């Protein structure tokens, strides 16, 4: 047992050792994490971050692993999961409080049942609320910055601070947390009153569009590449005749060329090689360099 694990045991912070990251990512790819910490509240998340810092280790903050490719050799750095941070409630009319580990789909359903509109765009995004705030997730004309009022985050020093939206530098698939290393703890959102049945109908319509256009039946990390200026990555990849192209068990989806799927037994090396191939071919044929949207660890 490592010193960090021993300290967590002493403090009563839940943890697991040698956890396969295939079970913690939507790609179903990756070696084992040497240590997975599972804080249950704000104080334990702060303590985990502080303990990692004191041990000289930069932790990986993990939501639902839906935008992540973990290397085949696994992770020596400690992984701090937010999956046990699940508080979700309506603090005042239209104002929702949500901890980072809440599934984005559950957040959307909660808002709908309360008759609150504004989160329909996020229905079906397979991530956590914390991950959505971290990367300013968006789809179908909406994004998190449209509804976020403030975010509580834990600094690399373990300090918890509430930060208003104006300080978050929210833009296309970006927030300040990507730069400063803070861990998203919770958020407050301002939604608008609406008819619950109409909201549900919009959500169901968005889900049907997802099912018809995206390879939801296969493990993936969602859209692999960022949208080039004035273009769509999937359209460029399709234009280059790369649908169905495969390296090992990794394949460019035949349903949506912007997705790379784990067609069976794919490794991180397979995915990286396929990404490099797609980038090379697309740049040679169109002049556009596709920048990955997914994170590599």
ChimeraX attribute file (.defattr): number of C-alpha atoms within 10 A of each C-alpha:
attribute: neighborCount
match mode: 1-to-1
recipient: residues
	/A:1	8
	/A:2	10
	/A:3	9
	/A:4	18
	/A:5	21
	/A:6	12
	/A:7	13
	/A:8	20
	/A:9	12
	/A:10	9
	/A:11	11
	/A:12	11
	/A:13	17
	/A:14	14
	/A:15	18
	/A:16	13
	/A:17	15
	/A:18	14
	/A:19	18
	/A:20	18
	/A:21	23
	/A:22	19
	/A:23	15
	/A:24	21
	/A:25	23
	/A:26	22
	/A:27	27
	/A:28	27
	/A:29	27
	/A:30	25
	/A:31	20
	/A:32	22
	/A:33	22
	/A:34	19
	/A:35	22
	/A:36	26
	/A:37	25
	/A:38	22
	/A:39	24
	/A:40	17
	/A:41	16
	/A:42	17
	/A:43	13
	/A:44	19
	/A:45	26
	/A:46	21
	/A:47	20
	/A:48	25
	/A:49	29
	/A:50	21
	/A:51	20
	/A:52	20
	/A:53	15
	/A:54	12
	/A:55	11
	/A:56	10
	/A:57	15
	/A:58	17
	/A:59	24
	/A:60	17
	/A:61	20
	/A:62	24
	/A:63	28
	/A:64	23
	/A:65	24
	/A:66	23
	/A:67	22
	/A:68	25
	/A:69	26
	/A:70	25
	/A:71	18
	/A:72	17
	/A:73	11
	/A:74	19
	/A:75	22
	/A:76	13
	/A:77	17
	/A:78	22
	/A:79	24
	/A:80	22
	/A:81	25
	/A:82	27
	/A:83	19
	/A:84	15
	/A:85	22
	/A:86	17
	/A:87	13
	/A:88	19
	/A:89	15
	/A:90	16
	/A:91	11
	/A:92	9
	/A:93	12
	/A:94	16
	/A:95	19
	/A:96	22
	/A:97	19
	/A:98	25
	/A:99	27
	/A:100	31
	/A:101	26
	/A:102	24
	/A:103	22
	/A:104	24
	/A:105	18
	/A:106	15
	/A:107	21
	/A:108	23
	/A:109	18
	/A:110	16
	/A:111	25
	/A:112	23
	/A:113	14
	/A:114	15
	/A:115	19
	/A:116	24
	/A:117	24
	/A:118	21
	/A:119	25
	/A:120	26
	/A:121	21
	/A:122	25
	/A:123	22
	/A:124	20
	/A:125	19
	/A:126	20
	/A:127	24
	/A:128	25
	/A:129	30
	/A:130	30
	/A:131	26
	/A:132	23
	/A:133	26
	/A:134	24
	/A:135	21
	/A:136	21
	/A:137	23
	/A:138	19
	/A:139	14
	/A:140	11
	/A:141	6
	/A:142	15
	/A:143	24
	/A:144	24
	/A:145	22
	/A:146	16
	/A:147	19
	/A:148	22
	/A:149	19
	/A:150	21
	/A:151	25
	/A:152	20
	/A:153	25
	/A:154	24
	/A:155	18
	/A:156	18
	/A:157	16
	/A:158	21
	/A:159	14
	/A:160	19
	/A:161	13
	/A:162	14
	/A:163	14
	/A:164	14
	/A:165	19
	/A:166	11
	/A:167	11
	/A:168	19
	/A:169	13
	/A:170	22
	/A:171	14
	/A:172	14
	/A:173	18
	/A:174	16
	/A:175	20
	/A:176	15
	/A:177	19
	/A:178	12
	/A:179	8
	/A:180	10
	/A:181	17
	/A:182	22
	/A:183	28
	/A:184	26
	/A:185	24
	/A:186	25
	/A:187	24
	/A:188	23
	/A:189	21
	/A:190	19
	/A:191	20
	/A:192	14
	/A:193	14
	/A:194	14
	/A:195	13
	/A:196	16
	/A:197	12
	/A:198	13
	/A:199	22
	/A:200	20
	/A:201	12
	/A:202	16
	/A:203	21
	/A:204	15
	/A:205	14
	/A:206	19
	/A:207	18
	/A:208	13
	/A:209	12
	/A:210	16
	/A:211	13
	/A:212	12
	/A:213	11
	/A:214	19
	/A:215	19
	/A:216	16
	/A:217	8
	/A:218	16
	/A:219	19
	/A:220	26
	/A:221	24
	/A:222	23
	/A:223	19
	/A:224	24
	/A:225	20
	/A:226	18
	/A:227	18
	/A:228	13
	/A:229	8
	/A:230	6
	/A:231	11
	/A:232	14
	/A:233	24
	/A:234	22
	/A:235	13
	/A:236	21
	/A:237	24
	/A:238	18
	/A:239	14
	/A:240	16
	/A:241	13
	/A:242	20
	/A:243	20
	/A:244	17
	/A:245	16
	/A:246	20
	/A:247	18
	/A:248	16
	/A:249	17
	/A:250	26
	/A:251	25
	/A:252	27
	/A:253	24
	/A:254	17
	/A:255	14
	/A:256	20
	/A:257	26
	/A:258	24
	/A:259	24
	/A:260	29
	/A:261	29
	/A:262	26
	/A:263	16
	/A:264	13
	/A:265	11
	/A:266	20
	/A:267	23
	/A:268	23
	/A:269	19
	/A:270	18
	/A:271	24
	/A:272	16
	/A:273	16
	/A:274	21
	/A:275	21
	/A:276	13
	/A:277	16
	/A:278	20
	/A:279	18
	/A:280	15
	/A:281	17
	/A:282	22
	/A:283	16
	/A:284	12
	/A:285	12
	/A:286	12
	/A:287	10
	/A:288	17
	/A:289	16
	/A:290	22
	/A:291	14
	/A:292	15
	/A:293	17
	/A:294	16
	/A:295	13
	/A:296	12
	/A:297	14
